[in-house]
Amino acid sequence: MDRKIRLRNAGTFLLFGGPSIIAFLAVVVIPFIVGLYLTFTNWDVRTGDNSFIGLSNYIAVWQDTVFWTQLWFTLKYVFFTVIIANVIAFFIALALTGGGRGEQWLRTGFFTPNLIGGIILGYLWQTLFSQVMPYLGEKYGWSWFETSWLTNTDTAFWALVITTSWQLIGYLMIIYIAGFAGVPNDVLEAASIDGASRMATIRRIMLPLTIPAIVICVFISISRSFLTYDINLALTKGGPFNSTELATYHIVQKAFLSNQYGVGQAEAVVLFAVVAIIALTQSYLLKRLEVES
């Protein structure tokens, strides 16, 4: 009897969970293993050469100063993007959880940029930075906008940060709203009765009780920012003077334009390790705050 129950449970699991497991294996696990293997070969898609060369690709990555420069640039880009996107999303979510009129429409409006593809989004903001903003700058005498932000190495960095943050904010906002929904109303009412200010309530009650949502949002924003490629391609194409090339952009250029697939794949593995270390570290540190709260 127990065997029949176990077989029936296994069959139910395979029926509902099997397709997802197969898809995960086919899309994530198997490509990752194959990609890891290719880092130890001199694979050339044109000739089909796939001989084993050991750690030569990783040595080439270590000696690639351009990659490390762009990885450092990527770290700065991720740092500012994560902070800006999460802070703005947090306060927008806070403003849209008061039960006011039109909140659903506003939530939809803020979430819409997340539905736009990165290529389209990049071209939209390229038009804003290259045409709309210079026009407004000349018309109203705004010195910051008189020239395109994409032609200056410093402002091009911030253009990339602003565009990515704008795409992320709506998605993070939804997660924060879900986190705020889990805060007990009686706790907020007690704080109000005790005379706590709005900022004190946010700092001492809302923040500690929404740590799970913050962990998720920071994790998502870190991973998505590190893997940005389409916006980088459409908005700046790495310019001006290759000053805004992110690590993913360099990896694609190395693999598909320079035909160094093994080195490019090795750089992708290094980037994966960096993202995993940073994302897991922040999750661990924020989880400690959750326990203490």
Secondary structure, 3 states (H helix, E strand, C coil): CHHHHHHHHHHHHHHHHHHHHHHHHHHHHHHHHHHHHHCCECCCCCCCCCCECCCHHHHHHHHCHHHHHHHHHHHHHHHHHHHHHHHHHHHHHHHCCCCCCCHHHHHHHHHHHHHCCHHHHHHHHHHHHHHHHHHHHHHHCCHHHCCCHHHCHHHHHHHHHHHHHHHHHHHHHHHHHHHHHCCCHHHHHHHHHCCCCHHHHHHHHHHHHCHHHHHHHHHHHHHHHHCCCHHHHHHCCCCCCCCCCCHHHHHHHHHHHCCCHHHHHHHHHHHHHHHHHHHHHHHHHHHHHHHHC
